[in-house]
Amino acid sequence: MGTLTFLLGAGCLVLVSLLTRTPPWQALRGVSWSVLPLVAGLFVMVAALDQAGLVRVLSGFAHAGIGPVGAGLGLLSNLANNLPVGLLAAHLFAQARKGRRRRR
């Protein structure tokens, strides 16, 4: 998924550069590079929660239904940053889907 995201981003950069007739590095100068370590840290944090077993525990709640889990994730995303909660939700539902496939 990371490769696809990179390719789509690079394609958009090329397209915008062609349409505005500016070199791509001009757009890259405007990027807030200080945010990248923060985002990388959020990915590491969610991976650590997964390794600690929190995702496995929370995925058990996913079997209760999407409504309660969605409400809980919505509340959590208002209390915390949306990005780590979204990443946690993606891991949670992927884990729940794997568990459902094993039971069949």
Buried (B, 14 or more C-beta within 10 A) or exposed (E): EEEEEEEEEEEEBEEEBEEEEEEEEEBEEEEEEEEEEEEEEBEEBBEEBBEEEBBBEBBEEBEEEEEEBEEBBEEBBEEEEEBBBBBBBEBBBEBBEEBEEEEE
